[in-house]
Amino acid sequence: MAQETKIVKGGFRATLALLISIIALILSIIAYTTSTREEDFKVRIKNLQTSLEKMKQESSKQIEKLRDETGNVLEKLGKTVKNKQDTETKEKEAKQ
């Protein structure tokens, strides 16, 4: 009878190659999810920057409007005070 040869399935090299390929697969999945998150963050940052710019423009418009209104009110108040002072001085002069 002929001696039966053992058939080795795999071996050390095949096992090592399998482990390396599994590690590479895990690393590639991690890298993919990280790059996807970075792109999402970049999109979010751009959206936030545009909304911040809009808010900045709106607030500067509101501040300008408030300045104009305050200036107008102070001007009217100044005119009123001046008119009142003028009438008071005229009354004093009339009494003398």
C-alpha positions in Angstrom: 0.0 0.0 0.0 1.1 3.4 -0.8 1.6 5.8 1.9 -1.1 8.5 2.1 0.1 12.0 1.9 -1.4 14.6 4.2 -3.0 17.5 2.4 -2.4 20.7 4.4 -5.2 23.2 4.0 -3.8 26.7 4.4 -0.8 26.7 6.5 1.1 29.5 8.3 1.4 31.7 5.2 -2.2 31.5 4.3 -3.3 32.2 7.9 -0.9 35.2 8.1 -2.2 36.5 4.8 -5.8 36.2 6.0 -5.0 38.1 9.2 -3.2 40.8 7.3 -6.1 41.2 4.9 -8.7 41.4 7.7 -6.6 44.1 9.4 -6.3 46.0 6.1 -10.1 45.7 5.6 -10.7 47.1 9.1 -8.3 50.0 8.5 -9.8 50.8 5.2 -13.3 50.9 6.7 -12.1 53.2 9.5 -10.4 55.5 6.9 -13.5 55.6 4.8 -15.8 56.6 7.7 -13.3 59.2 8.9 -13.0 60.8 5.4 -16.8 60.8 5.1 -17.1 62.6 8.5 -14.5 65.1 7.5 -16.5 65.9 4.3 -19.7 66.3 6.4 -17.8 68.6 8.8 -16.5 70.7 5.9 -20.1 71.0 4.5 -21.4 72.0 8.0 -18.6 74.5 8.4 -19.4 76.1 5.1 -23.1 76.3 6.0 -22.3 77.8 9.3 -20.0 80.4 7.8 -22.6 81.5 5.3 -25.3 81.7 8.0 -22.9 83.6 10.2 -22.1 86.0 7.3 -25.9 86.6 6.8 -26.4 87.3 10.5 -23.5 89.7 10.4 -24.9 91.6 7.5 -28.4 91.7 9.1 -27.0 92.9 12.4 -25.0 95.6 10.7 -28.1 96.8 8.9 -30.1 96.8 12.1 -27.3 98.8 13.9 -27.2 101.3 11.1 -31.0 101.7 11.3 -30.8 102.1 15.1 -28.0 104.8 14.7 -30.2 106.7 12.2 -33.2 106.6 14.4 -31.2 107.6 17.5 -29.7 110.5 15.5 -33.1 111.7 14.4 -34.5 111.5 17.9 -31.5 113.4 19.4 -31.8 116.0 16.7 -35.5 116.5 17.4 -34.8 116.6 21.1 -32.0 119.2 20.5 -34.4 121.4 18.5 -37.1 121.1 21.2 -34.7 122.1 24.0 -33.3 125.0 21.9 -36.9 126.3 21.2 -37.7 126.0 24.8 -34.6 127.9 25.9 -35.4 130.6 23.2 -38.9 131.0 24.5 -37.7 131.2 28.1 -35.1 133.9 27.2 -37.7 135.9 25.3 -40.0 135.7 28.3 -37.2 136.9 30.7 -36.5 139.8 28.3 -40.2 140.7 28.1 -40.4 140.8 31.9 -37.5 143.2 32.2 
